Amino acid sequence: MVGYFTLELKRVGVTRQLLWKEYLEQDPDGYGYSQFCERLNQLKSKGNNAVTMHLEHVPGERMQVDFAGKKLSYVDMDSGEIKECPVLVCALPFSGYIYVEALADASQRKLYEALGRALSYFGGVPANVLSDNMKQFVVKASRYESCFNELAEQWSVYYNTTLSAARVRKPKDKPSVEKEVHISYLRIFAPLRNEVFHSLCELNYHIRGCLDKHNATPCSVTCQVEKNVSNRKKSRC
């Protein structure tokens, strides 16, 4: 029945109200209009659930990296200018541990320095680092094998890890960091929204306070498991 209604709604001029009236002609004691629409929505949602793949994460296997869509800011003491800062978010999918840092800019130098600090914060190096197709990493995007720039390759060699990139416009390739970006809005951006900072250092100091509080929130023993696995492969930062 839901297939019939769905197909009919795609036809020119057909509305839910029209379908409801036709439905009442067949069943005069049937649902009222609001209940009819509610039932139709429920049936459509059950029938149109997208198929997704359940991802099993291994402790210490991967760190996902992305920039938050929103920025944080501080006020320059000398000029009074508001300086907006891109925010880097790194996530360990198995445990949900995150690292968040505001950068002066999104240049390669600032990014890789921050990634080094992220590894220090986590206490180890994952086997793989998965990024978006950001220009600081990728020279040429590919569905099968992305081409990374020279600095990215040097960074991966130095830390003895491998690099991979999500497919273009495929956020589900890195769902953990997408989720953690949203969590950073709740646990970091929101608590700091009314605060005024006067340097990047001060901003990151308060970010770290919120970050430590979030990561210390009891969630699962998997958090410590992932840290123990990562510690077997210490970083050189």
C-alpha positions in Angstrom: 0.0 0.0 0.0 2.8 2.4 0.8 4.3 1.8 -2.6 1.0 2.9 -4.2 0.8 6.1 -2.2 4.4 6.9 -2.8 4.0 6.5 -6.6 0.8 8.5 -6.6 2.3 11.4 -4.8 4.9 11.8 -7.6 2.1 12.3 -10.1 1.2 15.9 -11.1 -1.4 17.5 -8.9 -1.7 14.6 -6.5 -1.7 15.6 -2.8 -1.9 13.7 0.5 -5.4 15.2 1.0 -6.6 13.8 -2.3 -5.2 10.4 -1.4 -6.8 10.6 2.0 -10.2 11.3 0.5 -9.9 8.4 -1.9 -8.8 6.2 1.0 -12.0 7.3 3.0 -14.1 6.3 0.0 -12.8 2.8 0.4 -12.9 2.8 4.2 -15.3 5.5 5.6 -14.4 4.5 9.2 -10.6 4.9 8.6 -8.0 7.3 9.9 -8.5 11.0 10.1 -6.3 13.2 7.9 -3.6 13.8 10.5 -3.4 10.2 11.5 -3.4 9.1 7.8 -0.3 11.4 7.2 1.4 10.1 10.3 0.9 6.5 9.3 2.1 7.3 5.8 5.3 8.9 7.1 5.9 5.9 9.4 5.5 3.4 6.5 7.7 5.5 4.2 10.5 5.7 6.8 10.5 2.0 7.3 10.5 1.3 3.6 13.2 3.8 2.7 15.9 3.1 5.2 19.2 3.5 3.5 21.5 0.6 3.7 24.7 1.4 5.6 27.7 -0.6 6.5 28.6 -1.3 10.1 32.3 -0.4 10.6 34.3 -2.4 13.1 37.2 -0.3 14.4 40.5 -1.8 15.7 42.3 0.0 18.6 45.1 2.2 17.4 44.4 1.4 13.8 43.4 4.8 12.5 43.1 8.5 13.3 40.6 10.5 11.4 41.3 14.2 10.7 39.1 17.1 9.6 38.5 20.8 10.0 35.4 21.9 11.8 33.0 23.8 9.6 32.8 26.6 12.1 35.6 28.7 13.5 36.6 30.0 17.0 38.1 33.5 17.5 40.1 35.8 19.7 40.5 39.6 19.9 43.9 41.0 19.1 45.1 43.1 22.0 46.9 45.7 19.8 44.5 46.2 17.0 41.2 45.1 18.6 40.6 43.0 15.5 38.7 39.7 15.8 40.9 36.9 14.5 39.0 33.9 13.3 40.8 30.6 13.6 40.2 27.3 11.8 39.7 24.4 14.2 41.4 21.0 13.7 39.6 17.9 15.0 41.3 14.5 15.2 39.4 11.4 16.4 40.3 7.9 17.3 37.3 5.9 16.1 37.6 2.9 18.4 37.5 4.9 21.7 36.0 8.2 20.7 39.0 10.1 22.0 39.4 13.4 20.3 42.0 16.2 20.0 40.9 19.8 19.1 43.1 22.8 18.4 42.5 26.2 17.0 45.1 27.2 14.4 46.4 30.7 13.4 45.7 29.6 9.8 45.1 26.5 7.8 48.5 26.4 6.1 50.4 23.2 5.7 53.0 24.2 8.3 50.3 24.9 11.0 48.4 21.8 10.2 51.3 19.4 10.4 52.6 21.0 13.6 49.1 20.5 15.1 49.0 16.9 14.0 52.2 16.3 15.8 50.7 17.7 18.9 47.7 15.5 18.4 49.8 12.4 18.4 51.6 13.6 21.5 48.2 14.2 23.2 47.1 10.7 22.3 50.4 9.2 23.4 51.1 7.2 20.3 50.9 6.9 16.5 48.1 5.1 14.7 48.7 2.8 11.8 46.9 5.1 9.4 45.7 8.7 9.2 42.5 9.3 7.3 41.9 12.9 6.1 39.4 14.7 4.0 40.5 15.7 0.5 42.0 18.8 2.0 44.6 20.6 -0.2 47.2 20.5 2.6 47.2 16.7 2.1 46.0 15.7 -1.3 47.4 16.7 -4.7 45.0 14.7 -6.7 41.8 13.1 -5.4 40.9 9.6 -6.5 38.2 7.1 -5.7 40.8 4.4 -5.4 44.2 5.9 -4.5 44.7 9.6 -3.7 47.9 11.3 -4.5 49.4 13.0 -1.5 51.8 16.0 -1.6 55.5 15.7 -0.7 55.1 17.3 2.7 52.4 14.8 3.6 54.5 11.9 2.5 57.5 13.2 4.5 55.3 13.6 7.6 54.0 10.0 7.3 57.5 8.6 6.9 58.7 10.6 9.9 55.9 9.2 12.1 56.0 5.8 10.5 52.3 5.8 9.6 50.3 5.6 6.4 47.9 8.1 4.8 44.5 7.7 3.2 41.9 10.1 2.0 38.1 10.0 2.0 36.4 10.0 -1.4 35.2 13.4 -2.6 31.8 14.3 -1.1 31.6 11.1 0.9 31.4 12.1 4.6 30.4 8.5 5.5 34.0 7.4 4.7 35.0 9.2 7.9 31.9 9.1 10.1 33.8 9.2 13.4 35.4 12.5 12.9 32.2 13.9 11.4 30.5 12.9 14.6 33.3 14.3 16.8 33.1 17.6 15.0 29.5 17.8 16.1 30.5 16.8 19.6 33.2 19.5 19.7 30.5 22.1 19.0 28.6 20.8 22.0 31.5 20.3 24.4 33.9 23.0 23.4 32.3 25.7 21.1 29.2 26.0 23.2 30.9 26.4 26.7 33.3 29.0 25.3 30.7 30.9 23.2 30.5 33.9 25.7 34.2 34.0 26.5 36.6 36.6 25.1 40.1 35.6 24.5 43.1 37.8 23.6 45.5 35.4 22.1 45.6 32.1 20.3 47.5 30.6 23.2 44.8 31.7 25.6 42.1 30.3 23.3 43.8 26.9 23.0 44.4 26.8 26.8 40.6 27.0 27.4 40.0 24.5 24.5 42.3 22.1 26.2 40.4 22.4 29.5 37.1 21.6 27.8 38.8 18.8 25.8 40.3 17.1 28.8 37.0 17.3 30.6 35.3 15.7 27.6 37.8 12.9 27.2 37.7 12.2 30.9 34.0 11.6 30.8 33.4 7.9 31.4 32.3 6.2 28.3 33.9 2.8 28.0 36.9 0.8 28.9 37.7 0.9 25.1 39.3 4.3 25.6 42.1 2.9 27.7 42.5 -0.1 25.4 43.1 2.1 22.4 45.6 4.3 24.3 47.5 1.1 25.3 47.7 -0.2 21.8 48.8 3.2 20.4 51.5 3.4 23.1 53.2 0.4 21.5 54.1 2.7 18.6 55.3 5.9 20.3 55.6 9.1 18.4 58.8 11.0 18.2 57.2 14.4 18.9 
